[in-house]
Amino acid sequence: MNILFVAAGGAIGAMFRYLLSGWNESFFPFGTLFVNIVGSFVLGMITARFMSKKMNKKDSLFYGTGLCGGFTTMSTFSKEAVELWQTNLLLSVSYVIITIVVGILASLAGLKVGRRA
């Protein structure tokens, strides 16, 4: 039964990512950066709520594993980093560093917010 919660959340998350994937297409993959940062923040909140017993397992599976898992994207991030690497090394390295550092900070912020909620 749990797999249905993950699948439903994943489908919704993937649809949201698709809608935002072409956002502000330019020299830099802002859409992917945005979804990964927002997803990191939301997953941090969900994790804090689940760990403090303020969220049940089914909701955690739906929103965390499913929705956030379908919304965020490691594969597109990797593909875009390689594409940037081929045309602009500095931009590629900047993209990777920004995504990782800001993603971790967003997750920490989400944990903090989730503990207070």
C-alpha positions in Angstrom: 0.0 0.0 0.0 2.9 2.4 0.8 4.0 2.2 -2.8 0.8 3.9 -3.9 1.5 6.9 -1.7 5.0 7.2 -3.2 3.7 6.7 -6.7 0.9 9.3 -6.3 3.2 11.9 -4.8 5.9 11.2 -7.4 3.5 11.7 -10.2 2.4 15.1 -8.8 5.9 16.1 -8.1 7.1 15.2 -11.6 4.2 17.2 -13.2 5.2 20.3 -11.2 8.8 19.8 -12.2 7.7 19.5 -15.9 5.7 22.7 -15.6 8.7 24.6 -14.2 11.4 22.9 -16.2 11.4 25.4 -19.0 11.1 28.4 -16.7 13.5 31.2 -17.7 15.4 29.2 -20.3 18.7 31.1 -20.8 22.4 30.5 -20.5 21.9 29.1 -17.0 19.5 26.3 -15.9 17.5 28.4 -13.4 14.4 26.1 -13.5 16.3 23.0 -12.3 18.2 25.1 -9.7 14.8 26.4 -8.5 13.1 23.0 -8.2 16.1 21.4 -6.4 16.4 24.3 -3.9 12.7 24.3 -3.2 12.6 20.5 -3.0 15.5 20.5 -0.5 13.8 23.0 1.7 10.4 21.1 1.6 12.1 17.8 2.2 13.9 19.3 5.2 10.6 20.4 6.6 9.0 17.0 6.0 11.9 15.2 7.6 11.7 17.4 10.8 8.0 16.9 11.1 8.3 13.1 10.6 11.2 12.8 13.0 9.3 14.7 15.7 6.2 12.5 15.2 4.1 15.4 13.8 3.7 13.6 10.5 2.7 10.0 9.9 4.6 7.6 7.7 2.0 7.6 4.9 2.2 11.4 4.6 6.0 11.3 4.8 6.1 8.8 1.9 3.6 10.8 -0.2 5.2 14.2 0.4 8.8 13.3 1.0 9.7 10.3 -1.0 7.0 10.8 -3.6 6.3 14.5 -4.2 9.8 15.8 -3.4 11.5 12.8 -5.1 9.5 13.4 -8.3 9.9 17.2 -8.1 13.7 17.4 -7.6 16.1 16.0 -10.2 19.6 14.8 -9.9 19.7 13.4 -13.4 18.8 16.7 -15.1 21.2 18.6 -12.8 24.0 16.3 -13.9 23.1 16.5 -17.6 23.0 20.3 -17.4 26.3 20.5 -15.5 28.0 18.4 -18.3 26.4 20.5 -21.0 27.6 23.7 -19.4 31.1 22.1 -18.9 31.4 21.7 -22.6 30.7 25.3 -23.3 31.6 27.2 -20.2 33.7 25.6 -17.5 33.4 28.4 -15.0 29.6 28.5 -15.3 29.4 24.7 -14.9 31.5 24.7 -11.8 29.5 27.6 -10.4 26.2 25.7 -11.1 27.4 22.6 -9.3 28.7 24.6 -6.3 25.6 26.8 -6.0 23.2 23.8 -6.3 25.0 21.7 -3.7 25.7 24.5 -1.2 22.4 26.3 -1.5 20.5 22.9 -1.5 22.1 21.9 1.8 21.4 25.3 3.3 17.8 25.1 2.1 17.5 21.7 3.6 18.9 22.9 7.0 16.4 25.9 6.9 13.6 23.4 6.1 14.6 21.3 9.1 14.6 24.4 11.3 11.2 25.5 10.1 9.8 22.0 10.3 10.9 21.7 14.0 9.0 24.9 14.8 5.8 24.0 12.9 
